Amino acid sequence: MITRTAQAVRRRLEGASYTLCVVTGTRRLDTVLNVARQQPADAMQREQRLRH
């Protein structure tokens, strides 16, 4: 039996996964995680190019 707390956590994770997929334009969780990891690095590279 799944507790209410576990159900709430599951819903929040599903909502966060969906939001990340929408924001990154992907459909698979493994892909969205890779894209999300790469975005800060890409942003830092753009910022460094602007400074030079």
C-alpha angles and dihedrals in degrees: 000000000000115000123229090249092054090048091051091049091049091051092049092049091048090049092049091047091050092048092050090050091052094045095048096038094237134120107205124072095224090052093046091052092052092048092046091051092050097049097075091048091050091048092051091051091051090049092050091050090052091053094054 
